[in-house]
Amino acid sequence: MATFARSAFNVKAYSAIRPVFPPHFMETIYAYHASAGKGKAEFKRCVDLGCGTGQATTLLAEKFDEVIGVEPSQPMVDRATNILQDKEELNSVRDKIRFIKSAAEELPFLEDESVDMVTASQAAHWFDYSRLWPEVGRVLKPNGTVAFWGYGEMRLPDHPSLTPLITEFTHGPELDPNWEQPGRSIVEALLEPIPSPGPPFDPSTEKRVKYSGNYFPKSEVPDPQPNILMQQMDLHGLDTYARTFSALHTFWEKYPEDKKRADGDFATRWVQKMKEAIIDDGGNPNKMTVEWPAGLILVKKAA
């Protein structure tokens, strides 16, 4: 997570290429909030933890009266603020949103029992739950909802034979030692290792859902829901996406000479391998469908 705070990290590229969960996925969360539990559920205030550049924050503002994006990285906060101010399509929600630089585990700017929903999109794998669960329990209203979701390693559903080539890039000797752990392992396990909360949460309301294609054995993801997170990508997009990997930036900090290679840096070399493999598999490398398996955790504070 520290990578995102470094000035060399391309926050603009990160916000442009990272996948966004679709509206019908958000409706699943809202329906749970409105119907689960034993008390009243309102859509007044939502707090989006680890909000990054505000992708989910702006979606949540379409439903809630107020959304507070909480993010420990100042470059991410700055980018989120700029996007909010610059995009005309956000005019209708702009006044509902504010961003605060803060750790997720410390929310002193929030009163006790003042929040209807606490969310985290592609950030829940970073939290210290020994500190987070008590703090979230403090700020949530009775019957308030926690909704955490995230996605794992990309897959090409039209080219399943290329999965080993993806894994070679993300978990080969260059990048594997450079992922921040245990965060990476948690998100690749689709959030399953995240511990369930104790009191004041209601254990009977906890729900965990996995979304996946047929690229995982059933033993790894039993009873998955159909995949919900996908986008079309060309080679430039694939290259841009790869360059947002925190492990790649750490690798280059250790081995800056890689960027000077005549045959291109590590990301360029991998994209070239992917291009050749997709062509060999009968596909078009400039028109790829990319999917990400995803996980969702829902739980309510006792009413």
TORKOL-4160 file (C-alpha; in steps of 0.2 Angstrom, whole numbers, padded with zeros to 4 digits, m for minus):
303
<pt num="1" X="0000" Y="0000" Z="0000"/>
<pt num="2" X="0015" Y="0012" Z="0003"/>
<pt num="3" X="0018" Y="0011" Z="m0016"/>
<pt num="4" X="0003" Y="0022" Z="m0019"/>
<pt num="5" X="0010" Y="0036" Z="m0009"/>
<pt num="6" X="0026" Y="0037" Z="m0018"/>
<pt num="7" X="0028" Y="0052" Z="m0030"/>
<pt num="8" X="0034" Y="0041" Z="m0044"/>
<pt num="9" X="0018" Y="0030" Z="m0044"/>
<pt num="10" X="0007" Y="0035" Z="m0059"/>
<pt num="11" X="m0010" Y="0039" Z="m0050"/>
<pt num="12" X="m0018" Y="0045" Z="m0066"/>
<pt num="13" X="m0015" Y="0029" Z="m0075"/>
<pt num="14" X="m0021" Y="0019" Z="m0060"/>
<pt num="15" X="m0038" Y="0028" Z="m0060"/>
<pt num="16" X="m0040" Y="0027" Z="m0079"/>
<pt num="17" X="m0037" Y="0008" Z="m0082"/>
<pt num="18" X="m0042" Y="m0001" Z="m0066"/>
<pt num="19" X="m0059" Y="m0010" Z="m0067"/>
<pt num="20" X="m0075" Y="m0002" Z="m0060"/>
<pt num="21" X="m0089" Y="m0013" Z="m0052"/>
<pt num="22" X="m0105" Y="m0012" Z="m0062"/>
<pt num="23" X="m0121" Y="m0004" Z="m0056"/>
<pt num="24" X="m0130" Y="m0020" Z="m0054"/>
<pt num="25" X="m0117" Y="m0026" Z="m0042"/>
<pt num="26" X="m0119" Y="m0010" Z="m0031"/>
<pt num="27" X="m0138" Y="m0013" Z="m0031"/>
<pt num="28" X="m0134" Y="m0030" Z="m0023"/>
<pt num="29" X="m0126" Y="m0021" Z="m0009"/>
<pt num="30" X="m0140" Y="m0008" Z="m0007"/>
<pt num="31" X="m0153" Y="m0022" Z="m0007"/>
<pt num="32" X="m0144" Y="m0031" Z="0007"/>
<pt num="33" X="m0143" Y="m0015" Z="0017"/>
<pt num="34" X="m0161" Y="m0011" Z="0015"/>
<pt num="35" X="m0167" Y="m0029" Z="0019"/>
<pt num="36" X="m0155" Y="m0038" Z="0030"/>
<pt num="37" X="m0154" Y="m0036" Z="0049"/>
<pt num="38" X="m0168" Y="m0032" Z="0061"/>
<pt num="39" X="m0169" Y="m0013" Z="0062"/>
<pt num="40" X="m0171" Y="0002" Z="0051"/>
<pt num="41" X="m0158" Y="0005" Z="0037"/>
<pt num="42" X="m0155" Y="0023" Z="0029"/>
<pt num="43" X="m0145" Y="0030" Z="0015"/>
<pt num="44" X="m0139" Y="0046" Z="0023"/>
<pt num="45" X="m0120" Y="0044" Z="0026"/>
<pt num="46" X="m0108" Y="0032" Z="0019"/>
<pt num="47" X="m0089" Y="0031" Z="0022"/>
<pt num="48" X="m0078" Y="0023" Z="0009"/>
<pt num="49" X="m0062" Y="0017" Z="0016"/>
<pt num="50" X="m0046" Y="0016" Z="0006"/>
<pt num="51" X="m0055" Y="0025" Z="m0008"/>
<pt num="52" X="m0040" Y="0028" Z="m0019"/>
<pt num="53" X="m0045" Y="0039" Z="m0033"/>
<pt num="54" X="m0064" Y="0039" Z="m0029"/>
<pt num="55" X="m0070" Y="0026" Z="m0042"/>
<pt num="56" X="m0082" Y="0018" Z="m0029"/>
<pt num="57" X="m0085" Y="0034" Z="m0019"/>
<pt num="58" X="m0093" Y="0043" Z="m0034"/>
<pt num="59" X="m0105" Y="0028" Z="m0037"/>
<pt num="60" X="m0110" Y="0028" Z="m0019"/>
<pt num="61" X="m0115" Y="0046" Z="m0020"/>
<pt num="62" X="m0128" Y="0042" Z="m0032"/>
<pt num="63" X="m0137" Y="0033" Z="m0018"/>
<pt num="64" X="m0132" Y="0041" Z="m0002"/>
<pt num="65" X="m0135" Y="0059" Z="0004"/>
<pt num="66" X="m0116" Y="0061" Z="0009"/>
<pt num="67" X="m0101" Y="0050" Z="0006"/>
<pt num="68" X="m0084" Y="0053" Z="0014"/>
<pt num="69" X="m0069" Y="0045" Z="0005"/>
<pt num="70" X="m0055" Y="0040" Z="0017"/>
<pt num="71" X="m0038" Y="0037" Z="0009"/>
<pt num="72" X="m0020" Y="0037" Z="0018"/>
<pt num="73" X="m0011" Y="0042" Z="0002"/>
<pt num="74" X="m0010" Y="0060" Z="m0002"/>
<pt num="75" X="m0007" Y="0058" Z="m0021"/>
<pt num="76" X="m0023" Y="0047" Z="m0022"/>
<pt num="77" X="m0033" Y="0060" Z="m0012"/>
<pt num="78" X="m0027" Y="0074" Z="m0024"/>
<pt num="79" X="m0031" Y="0064" Z="m0039"/>
<pt num="80" X="m0049" Y="0060" Z="m0032"/>
<pt num="81" X="m0052" Y="0078" Z="m0028"/>
<pt num="82" X="m0046" Y="0083" Z="m0046"/>
<pt num="83" X="m0057" Y="0070" Z="m0054"/>
<pt num="84" X="m0072" Y="0076" Z="m0044"/>
<pt num="85" X="m0070" Y="0094" Z="m0049"/>
<pt num="86" X="m0066" Y="0091" Z="m0067"/>
<pt num="87" X="m0078" Y="0078" Z="m0073"/>
<pt num="88" X="m0095" Y="0086" Z="m0079"/>
<pt num="89" X="m0104" Y="0069" Z="m0077"/>
<pt num="90" X="m0100" Y="0071" Z="m0058"/>
<pt num="91" X="m0110" Y="0087" Z="m0056"/>
<pt num="92" X="m0125" Y="0079" Z="m0048"/>
<pt num="93" X="m0115" Y="0071" Z="m0034"/>
<pt num="94" X="m0100" Y="0083" Z="m0032"/>
<pt num="95" X="m0108" Y="0092" Z="m0017"/>
<pt num="96" X="m0111" Y="0076" Z="m0008"/>
<pt num="97" X="m0093" Y="0070" Z="m0008"/>
<pt num="98" X="m0078" Y="0075" Z="0002"/>
<pt num="99" X="m0061" Y="0066" Z="0004"/>
<pt num="100" X="m0051" Y="0065" Z="0020"/>
<pt num="101" X="m0033" Y="0059" Z="0021"/>
<pt num="102" X="m0033" Y="0046" Z="0035"/>
<pt num="103" X="m0030" Y="0028" Z="0040"/>
<pt num="104" X="m0045" Y="0017" Z="0039"/>
<pt num="105" X="m0042" Y="0011" Z="0057"/>
<pt num="106" X="m0043" Y="0028" Z="0064"/>
<pt num="107" X="m0058" Y="0039" Z="0061"/>
<pt num="108" X="m0058" Y="0053" Z="0074"/>
<pt num="109" X="m0068" Y="0064" Z="0063"/>
<pt num="110" X="m0083" Y="0053" Z="0064"/>
<pt num="111" X="m0095" Y="0053" Z="0079"/>
<pt num="112" X="m0101" Y="0037" Z="0087"/>
<pt num="113" X="m0116" Y="0029" Z="0078"/>
<pt num="114" X="m0116" Y="0042" Z="0064"/>
<pt num="115" X="m0113" Y="0031" Z="0048"/>
<pt num="116" X="m0126" Y="0020" Z="0039"/>
<pt num="117" X="m0113" Y="0010" Z="0028"/>
<pt num="118" X="m0095" Y="0008" Z="0028"/>
<pt num="119" X="m0087" Y="0002" Z="0012"/>
<pt num="120" X="m0070" Y="m0003" Z="0005"/>
<pt num="121" X="m0068" Y="m0007" Z="m0014"/>
<pt num="122" X="m0051" Y="m0015" Z="m0018"/>
<pt num="123" X="m0044" Y="m0010" Z="m0001"/>
<pt num="124" X="m0050" Y="m0022" Z="0012"/>
<pt num="125" X="m0035" Y="m0033" Z="0010"/>
<pt num="126" X="m0024" Y="m0019" Z="0018"/>
<pt num="127" X="m0033" Y="m0016" Z="0034"/>
<pt num="128" X="m0027" Y="m0021" Z="0052"/>
<pt num="129" X="m0043" Y="m0029" Z="0058"/>
<pt num="130" X="m0038" Y="m0030" Z="0076"/>
<pt num="131" X="m0040" Y="m0011" Z="0075"/>
<pt num="132" X="m0053" Y="m0009" Z="0061"/>
<pt num="133" X="m0067" Y="m0019" Z="0067"/>
<pt num="134" X="m0069" Y="m0010" Z="0084"/>
<pt num="135" X="m0067" Y="0007" Z="0075"/>
<pt num="136" X="m0080" Y="0003" Z="0062"/>
<pt num="137" X="m0092" Y="m0004" Z="0075"/>
<pt num="138" X="m0090" Y="0012" Z="0084"/>
<pt num="139" X="m0095" Y="0024" Z="0070"/>
<pt num="140" X="m0109" Y="0013" Z="0062"/>
<pt num="141" X="m0127" Y="0015" Z="0067"/>
<pt num="142" X="m0136" Y="0000" Z="0074"/>
<pt num="143" X="m0141" Y="m0011" Z="0059"/>
<pt num="144" X="m0128" Y="m0002" Z="0049"/>
<pt num="145" X="m0119" Y="m0011" Z="0035"/>
<pt num="146" X="m0101" Y="m0016" Z="0031"/>
<pt num="147" X="m0098" Y="m0020" Z="0013"/>
<pt num="148" X="m0081" Y="m0024" Z="0007"/>
<pt num="149" X="m0077" Y="m0030" Z="m0010"/>
<pt num="150" X="m0061" Y="m0033" Z="m0021"/>
<pt num="151" X="m0055" Y="m0043" Z="m0036"/>
<pt num="152" X="m0041" Y="m0055" Z="m0039"/>
<pt num="153" X="m0028" Y="m0058" Z="m0053"/>
<pt num="154" X="m0034" Y="m0055" Z="m0071"/>
<pt num="155" X="m0040" Y="m0069" Z="m0082"/>
<pt num="156" X="m0043" Y="m0070" Z="m0101"/>
<pt num="157" X="m0059" Y="m0081" Z="m0102"/>
<pt num="158" X="m0056" Y="m0083" Z="m0121"/>
<pt num="159" X="m0039" Y="m0089" Z="m0119"/>
<pt num="160" X="m0038" Y="m0100" Z="m0103"/>
<pt num="161" X="m0022" Y="m0108" Z="m0109"/>
<pt num="162" X="m0013" Y="m0091" Z="m0106"/>
<pt num="163" X="m0016" Y="m0091" Z="m0087"/>
<pt num="164" X="0001" Y="m0098" Z="m0083"/>
<pt num="165" X="0009" Y="m0084" Z="m0093"/>
<pt num="166" X="m0001" Y="m0072" Z="m0082"/>
<pt num="167" X="0005" Y="m0081" Z="m0066"/>
<pt num="168" X="0023" Y="m0081" Z="m0073"/>
<pt num="169" X="0022" Y="m0062" Z="m0073"/>
<pt num="170" X="0013" Y="m0059" Z="m0057"/>
<pt num="171" X="0022" Y="m0073" Z="m0047"/>
<pt num="172" X="0038" Y="m0076" Z="m0055"/>
<pt num="173" X="0055" Y="m0072" Z="m0047"/>
<pt num="174" X="0054" Y="m0053" Z="m0052"/>
<pt num="175" X="0037" Y="m0048" Z="m0045"/>
<pt num="176" X="0033" Y="m0062" Z="m0032"/>
<pt num="177" X="0045" Y="m0056" Z="m0018"/>
<pt num="178" X="0039" Y="m0038" Z="m0020"/>
<pt num="179" X="0021" Y="m0039" Z="m0017"/>
<pt num="180" X="0016" Y="m0032" Z="0000"/>
<pt num="181" X="0010" Y="m0046" Z="0011"/>
<pt num="182" X="m0002" Y="m0052" Z="0018"/>
<pt num="183" X="m0012" Y="m0040" Z="0007"/>
<pt num="184" X="m0009" Y="m0048" Z="m0010"/>
<pt num="185" X="m0013" Y="m0066" Z="m0004"/>
<pt num="186" X="m0029" Y="m0060" Z="0004"/>
<pt num="187" X="m0035" Y="m0051" Z="m0012"/>
<pt num="188" X="m0031" Y="m0066" Z="m0023"/>
<pt num="189" X="m0041" Y="m0077" Z="m0011"/>
<pt num="190" X="m0055" Y="m0066" Z="m0014"/>
<pt num="191" X="m0055" Y="m0059" Z="0004"/>
<pt num="192" X="m0059" Y="m0076" Z="0012"/>
<pt num="193" X="m0044" Y="m0074" Z="0025"/>
<pt num="194" X="m0052" Y="m0058" Z="0032"/>
<pt num="195" X="m0058" Y="m0062" Z="0050"/>
<pt num="196" X="m0076" Y="m0061" Z="0054"/>
<pt num="197" X="m0080" Y="m0047" Z="0067"/>
<pt num="198" X="m0086" Y="m0049" Z="0084"/>
<pt num="199" X="m0098" Y="m0039" Z="0094"/>
<pt num="200" X="m0106" Y="m0027" Z="0091"/>
<pt num="201" X="m0109" Y="m0035" Z="0074"/>
<pt num="202" X="m0123" Y="m0048" Z="0071"/>
<pt num="203" X="m0115" Y="m0064" Z="0065"/>
<pt num="204" X="m0131" Y="m0070" Z="0058"/>
<pt num="205" X="m0131" Y="m0057" Z="0045"/>
<pt num="206" X="m0113" Y="m0060" Z="0038"/>
<pt num="207" X="m0113" Y="m0065" Z="0020"/>
<pt num="208" X="m0098" Y="m0069" Z="0009"/>
<pt num="209" X="m0100" Y="m0071" Z="m0010"/>
<pt num="210" X="m0087" Y="m0076" Z="m0024"/>
<pt num="211" X="m0089" Y="m0071" Z="m0042"/>
<pt num="212" X="m0079" Y="m0081" Z="m0054"/>
<pt num="213" X="m0078" Y="m0089" Z="m0072"/>
<pt num="214" X="m0073" Y="m0106" Z="m0075"/>
<pt num="215" X="m0054" Y="m0103" Z="m0073"/>
<pt num="216" X="m0054" Y="m0108" Z="m0055"/>
<pt num="217" X="m0057" Y="m0126" Z="m0049"/>
<pt num="218" X="m0072" Y="m0128" Z="m0038"/>
<pt num="219" X="m0061" Y="m0134" Z="m0024"/>
<pt num="220" X="m0054" Y="m0116" Z="m0024"/>
<pt num="221" X="m0070" Y="m0106" Z="m0026"/>
<pt num="222" X="m0085" Y="m0117" Z="m0022"/>
<pt num="223" X="m0102" Y="m0112" Z="m0028"/>
<pt num="224" X="m0096" Y="m0095" Z="m0036"/>
<pt num="225" X="m0108" Y="m0083" Z="m0044"/>
<pt num="226" X="m0106" Y="m0078" Z="m0062"/>
<pt num="227" X="m0092" Y="m0066" Z="m0066"/>
<pt num="228" X="m0097" Y="m0048" Z="m0064"/>
<pt num="229" X="m0081" Y="m0038" Z="m0068"/>
<pt num="230" X="m0074" Y="m0037" Z="m0085"/>
<pt num="231" X="m0069" Y="m0025" Z="m0098"/>
<pt num="232" X="m0062" Y="m0024" Z="m0116"/>
<pt num="233" X="m0043" Y="m0021" Z="m0117"/>
<pt num="234" X="m0030" Y="m0019" Z="m0131"/>
<pt num="235" X="m0011" Y="m0021" Z="m0129"/>
<pt num="236" X="m0009" Y="m0003" Z="m0124"/>
<pt num="237" X="m0022" Y="m0005" Z="m0110"/>
<pt num="238" X="m0014" Y="m0021" Z="m0105"/>
<pt num="239" X="0003" Y="m0013" Z="m0104"/>
<pt num="240" X="m0004" Y="0002" Z="m0094"/>
<pt num="241" X="m0013" Y="m0010" Z="m0082"/>
<pt num="242" X="0003" Y="m0020" Z="m0079"/>
<pt num="243" X="0012" Y="m0004" Z="m0074"/>
<pt num="244" X="0000" Y="0000" Z="m0060"/>
<pt num="245" X="0006" Y="m0016" Z="m0051"/>
<pt num="246" X="0014" Y="m0011" Z="m0034"/>
<pt num="247" X="0026" Y="m0025" Z="m0035"/>
<pt num="248" X="0032" Y="m0020" Z="m0052"/>
<pt num="249" X="0037" Y="m0002" Z="m0045"/>
<pt num="250" X="0046" Y="m0010" Z="m0031"/>
<pt num="251" X="0055" Y="m0022" Z="m0043"/>
<pt num="252" X="0061" Y="m0007" Z="m0053"/>
<pt num="253" X="0067" Y="0002" Z="m0037"/>
<pt num="254" X="0078" Y="m0012" Z="m0033"/>
<pt num="255" X="0083" Y="m0015" Z="m0051"/>
<pt num="256" X="0082" Y="0001" Z="m0061"/>
<pt num="257" X="0093" Y="m0006" Z="m0075"/>
<pt num="258" X="0079" Y="m0016" Z="m0081"/>
<pt num="259" X="0071" Y="m0001" Z="m0088"/>
<pt num="260" X="0086" Y="0002" Z="m0099"/>
<pt num="261" X="0086" Y="m0015" Z="m0108"/>
<pt num="262" X="0087" Y="m0014" Z="m0127"/>
<pt num="263" X="0072" Y="m0027" Z="m0128"/>
<pt num="264" X="0061" Y="m0016" Z="m0117"/>
<pt num="265" X="0058" Y="m0017" Z="m0098"/>
<pt num="266" X="0049" Y="m0031" Z="m0089"/>
<pt num="267" X="0032" Y="m0025" Z="m0092"/>
<pt num="268" X="0035" Y="m0023" Z="m0111"/>
<pt num="269" X="0043" Y="m0040" Z="m0113"/>
<pt num="270" X="0028" Y="m0048" Z="m0104"/>
<pt num="271" X="0016" Y="m0039" Z="m0115"/>
<pt num="272" X="0025" Y="m0045" Z="m0131"/>
<pt num="273" X="0024" Y="m0063" Z="m0124"/>
<pt num="274" X="0005" Y="m0060" Z="m0122"/>
<pt num="275" X="0003" Y="m0053" Z="m0139"/>
<pt num="276" X="0012" Y="m0068" Z="m0147"/>
<pt num="277" X="0003" Y="m0081" Z="m0136"/>
<pt num="278" X="m0014" Y="m0073" Z="m0140"/>
<pt num="279" X="m0011" Y="m0073" Z="m0159"/>
<pt num="280" X="m0005" Y="m0091" Z="m0158"/>
<pt num="281" X="m0021" Y="m0095" Z="m0149"/>
<pt num="282" X="m0031" Y="m0088" Z="m0163"/>
<pt num="283" X="m0036" Y="m0072" Z="m0155"/>
<pt num="284" X="m0034" Y="m0053" Z="m0158"/>
<pt num="285" X="m0022" Y="m0045" Z="m0145"/>
<pt num="286" X="m0030" Y="m0028" Z="m0148"/>
<pt num="287" X="m0047" Y="m0034" Z="m0143"/>
<pt num="288" X="m0046" Y="m0044" Z="m0127"/>
<pt num="289" X="m0060" Y="m0048" Z="m0115"/>
<pt num="290" X="m0052" Y="m0047" Z="m0097"/>
<pt num="291" X="m0060" Y="m0053" Z="m0082"/>
<pt num="292" X="m0057" Y="m0052" Z="m0063"/>
<pt num="293" X="m0064" Y="m0064" Z="m0051"/>
<pt num="294" X="m0071" Y="m0055" Z="m0036"/>
<pt num="295" X="m0076" Y="m0057" Z="m0018"/>
<pt num="296" X="m0089" Y="m0048" Z="m0007"/>
<pt num="297" X="m0091" Y="m0047" Z="0012"/>
<pt num="298" X="m0107" Y="m0041" Z="0019"/>
<pt num="299" X="m0111" Y="m0039" Z="0038"/>
<pt num="300" X="m0122" Y="m0029" Z="0049"/>
<pt num="301" X="m0120" Y="m0021" Z="0066"/>
<pt num="302" X="m0133" Y="m0028" Z="0078"/>
<pt num="303" X="m0149" Y="m0017" Z="0079"/>
